[in-house]
Amino acid sequence: MPESFLSLATPGVQQLTPYQPGKPIETLERELGISDSIKLASNENPLGPSEAALNAIEKNARAIHFYPDGGGFKLSQRIADLHGINAACVTLGNGSNDILELATRAFLAPQHSAVYSEYSFAVYPITVQAVGAQANVAAALPASHASMPLGHDPEALLAAVDASTRIMFIANPNNPTGTWLEVEALHKLVSAVPEHVIVVLDLAYHEYMAAHLKIKIADWLQQFPNLIITCTFSKIYALAGLRIGYALSSPDIANILNRVRQPFNTNLLAQAAALASLDDHAHVENSVAMNNSGKNYLMQALDAAGLCYLPSMGNFIAINLKRDAQPVYEALLHKGVIVRPVASYKMPEYLRVTIGNEQQNQRFMTALLESLA
Ligand SMILES: *Cc1c(COP(=O)(O)O)cnc(C)c1O
């Protein structure tokens, strides 16, 4: 028997710590013996899923003894239509996190490196280290930056690329910061990435962005054969619990991703619900509207309280408490409000709060001000 099974794990896995998800409501209520809690910790859509998605799930529930369509023909075609591209450019994933993993498994070996920014999404280091590759972490813009504190720094990202680099991850907007690159800056960055590097552009929150910040996906795919764009049904489409997302890329890259994809990686109900969701434009519009008004409310309330926060194009705000955020996080838990501490992102003085509905936002602000007093 080995002294510890950890010594048997690969070196990259030995260095990992498990991803810390937002605390589920049920867990909190069991631990503290409280009820009526709210969760603003995982950037879930407060509107809940579209009725069309729920109907599709009900309709398909009696077919779950069948394997799903492994290639997801109907959903891939519908996604392709949405973006004005060919279905051969679409790869479905069990959440977009699955796509991130497919990309690292396909393109990274232990002698390779991936580039991403400080304070970017936690799944990038997990997938990179899991395959034993190296991470070249680029410094973010400084906290003192006038317009985009802790944002991605294109020059630093490019400087982190070397001959061993095979993937650059860019989240736009980024989680947990909410920061973004303007279209022109992003275009300049992607154009400057050498051709031996696959750019994984993570657009999990793209639908929430202001119109002038959205890229023309079809044009970019045409222009950049080394581009993988990842999208998800977890955020604006409110299907996080079903786990479904997708990649858009050149057919060549899609073919490579499909070599490492599990045959039935997306489930039958998720495919049906995602397909139905894409036709419910009102749900998307209502979700954007609720997010915009909630964001305005929170920003005004935080300003009024003299609290600092990062600019955000997502459905969440990273608040800089300028003190250890852990006790405040815990005080909020006792008031039945679950937010996300981000010390694991090296942001120990920040709390990330998901923008909820009006009532949830007000409850959060009241609880936050009480917890800080
Ligand atoms: C939430 C999120 C995702 C979505 O992950 P899924 O696996 O699709 O649920 C992807 N990237 C970022 C940056 C996110 O914040």
Ligand as a Chemical Component Dictionary entry (heavy atoms), coordinates in Angstrom:
data_LIG
# 
_chem_comp.id                   LIG 
_chem_comp.type                 NON-POLYMER 
_chem_comp.pdbx_formal_charge   0 
_chem_comp.three_letter_code    LIG 
# 
loop_
_chem_comp_atom.comp_id 
_chem_comp_atom.atom_id 
_chem_comp_atom.alt_atom_id 
_chem_comp_atom.type_symbol 
_chem_comp_atom.charge 
_chem_comp_atom.model_Cartn_x 
_chem_comp_atom.model_Cartn_y 
_chem_comp_atom.model_Cartn_z 
_chem_comp_atom.pdbx_ordinal 
LIG C1 C1 C 0 -20.469 29.933 -15.671 1  
LIG C2 C2 C 0 -19.314 29.939 -16.590 2  
LIG C3 C3 C 0 -19.221 28.999 -17.595 3  
LIG C4 C4 C 0 -20.344 28.023 -17.828 4  
LIG O1 O1 O 0 -20.038 26.785 -17.434 5  
LIG P1 P1 P 0 -21.065 25.591 -17.818 6  
LIG O2 O2 O 0 -20.188 24.398 -17.733 7  
LIG O3 O3 O 0 -21.541 25.860 -19.200 8  
LIG O4 O4 O 0 -22.143 25.618 -16.805 9  
LIG C5 C5 C 0 -18.154 29.027 -18.459 10 
LIG N1 N1 N 0 -17.212 29.984 -18.348 11 
LIG C6 C6 C 0 -17.279 30.930 -17.404 12 
LIG C7 C7 C 0 -16.243 31.984 -17.356 13 
LIG C8 C8 C 0 -18.322 30.925 -16.489 14 
LIG O5 O5 O 0 -18.376 31.839 -15.531 15 
# 
loop_
_chem_comp_bond.comp_id 
_chem_comp_bond.atom_id_1 
_chem_comp_bond.atom_id_2 
_chem_comp_bond.value_order 
_chem_comp_bond.pdbx_ordinal 
LIG C1 C2 SING 1  
LIG C2 C3 SING 2  
LIG C2 C8 DOUB 3  
LIG C3 C4 SING 4  
LIG C3 C5 DOUB 5  
LIG C4 O1 SING 6  
LIG O1 P1 SING 7  
LIG P1 O2 DOUB 8  
LIG P1 O3 SING 9  
LIG P1 O4 SING 10 
LIG C5 N1 SING 11 
LIG N1 C6 DOUB 12 
LIG C6 C7 SING 13 
LIG C6 C8 SING 14 
LIG C8 O5 SING 15 
# 
